[in-house]
Amino acid sequence: MAFTGEAISLADLKTRMEEEVQLEDAVKAKLEAIIGYQVPMETMQLQPIDVMNFAKELTKNWSYFELEHKKTAIQTLCAEIVVNAVGKAIGGPGRRVPCEIISFKTN
């Protein structure tokens, strides 16, 4: 709603804005009651066991993911991964190499 000074007075605008804030707070409270309090993603700290369980679930559908989606999933979970190559490059030098995870740090 635009304030023009003629269509609505400043006092009416202030009252209307307060009503909107109250309505917004009421809707937020209802949503919280339905879904419960949720910790914002920025404040969540994953434990290594959570990452391992998620990785196990991912493996069930891993073959259906495109390479870029696989990469994004791993980068989202892990800040650092230490791997050890356990074989030769598939298809020649510079190609993907079978490896095992030695250690990792979560985001």
Secondary structure, DSSP 4 states (H G I P E B T S, - for coil): ----SSSS-HHHHHHHHHHHHHHHHHHHHHHHHHH-----GGG----HHHHHHHHHHHHTTGGGS-HHHHHHHHHHHEEEEEEEE-SPPTTSTTS---EEEEEEEE-
